């Protein structure tokens, strides 16, 4: 019985967090848990919503990138810079990376920001 209530409670917690993310997107606000990402960094980004190939990417999406040298980068997308032709990603280790589009072999969106499934 306690396990059932725990599962129901965690489901509603997840549901409420997704609803909050959707409200933040409507208000054009994104909360990213990082010490290195400040409002100045976000303001310097040229594109926060853009298309890369067939994929529509949005600030806050969690992505996995395989580079041409077979290294992998996992992290949260901050946006894209037009002049450098690069994606800005914050990794789990709180590093701010710029990955040039020409170095990307494969890109996969692991979780969309503000989407339930």
C-alpha positions in Angstrom: 0.0 0.0 0.0 2.8 2.4 0.9 4.6 1.5 -2.4 1.4 2.4 -4.3 1.2 5.8 -2.7 4.8 6.4 -3.4 4.4 5.6 -7.1 1.3 7.8 -7.3 3.0 10.7 -5.5 6.1 10.5 -7.7 3.9 10.5 -10.8 2.1 13.6 -9.7 5.4 15.3 -8.9 6.6 14.6 -12.4 3.4 15.8 -13.9 3.5 19.1 -11.9 7.1 19.7 -12.9 6.2 19.2 -16.6 3.3 21.6 -16.3 5.6 24.2 -14.7 8.1 23.8 -17.6 5.3 24.3 -20.1 4.2 27.5 -18.3 7.8 28.7 -18.2 8.1 28.1 -22.0 4.9 30.1 -22.6 6.4 33.0 -20.5 9.7 32.6 -22.4 11.6 31.5 -19.3 13.8 28.5 -18.9 15.3 27.2 -15.6 18.6 25.4 -16.1 20.3 24.0 -13.1 23.9 25.2 -13.7 26.2 27.6 -12.0 28.0 28.6 -15.2 24.8 29.5 -17.2 23.8 33.0 -16.3 21.3 35.3 -17.9 24.2 37.0 -19.8 25.2 33.7 -21.4 21.6 33.1 -22.4 21.3 36.6 -23.8 24.5 36.1 -25.9 22.9 33.1 -27.7 21.6 33.9 -31.2 18.9 31.1 -31.5 17.0 29.6 -28.7 14.5 27.7 -30.9 15.8 26.4 -34.3 15.9 23.5 -36.6 19.0 21.3 -37.3 18.3 19.0 -40.1 14.9 17.4 -39.5 15.0 18.0 -35.7 13.4 21.0 -34.1 15.5 21.9 -31.0 14.6 24.2 -28.2 16.5 25.7 -25.3 16.4 23.2 -22.3 16.2 20.1 -24.4 18.5 17.3 -23.3 20.5 16.0 -26.2 23.2 13.4 -27.0 25.7 14.2 -29.7 28.1 11.8 -31.4 31.0 13.7 -32.9 32.9 12.6 -36.1 35.8 11.4 -33.9 33.2 9.1 -32.1 33.3 11.0 -28.9 29.9 11.6 -27.2 28.6 14.7 -25.5 25.5 14.5 -23.3 23.9 17.7 -21.9 21.3 20.4 -21.9 21.0 22.5 -25.0 21.3 26.3 -24.4 21.0 27.4 -28.0 23.0 28.0 -31.2 25.4 30.7 -32.2 25.0 31.9 -35.8 28.5 33.3 -36.5 30.4 30.3 -35.0 27.8 27.8 -36.5 27.8 25.9 -33.2 25.5 24.5 -30.6 26.0 25.6 -27.0 25.6 22.7 -24.5 25.9 22.4 -20.7 27.1 19.0 -19.6 26.3 17.1 -16.4 29.7 18.2 -15.1 28.6 21.8 -15.5 30.9 22.5 -18.4 29.8 25.0 -21.1 30.7 23.5 -24.6 30.3 24.9 -28.1 30.1 22.1 -30.6 30.5 23.1 -34.2 27.8 21.7 -36.5 30.4 20.4 -39.0 31.8 18.1 -36.2 28.4 16.4 -35.5 28.0 12.9 -36.8 24.6 12.1 -35.1 22.3 14.1 -32.9 19.6 12.6 -30.7 17.1 14.4 -28.5 16.8 12.4 -25.2 14.2 14.6 -23.5 12.3 17.6 -24.8 11.9 20.5 -22.3 8.3 20.9 -21.2 7.0 17.7 -22.8 5.3 14.9 -20.9 6.4 12.0 -23.2 
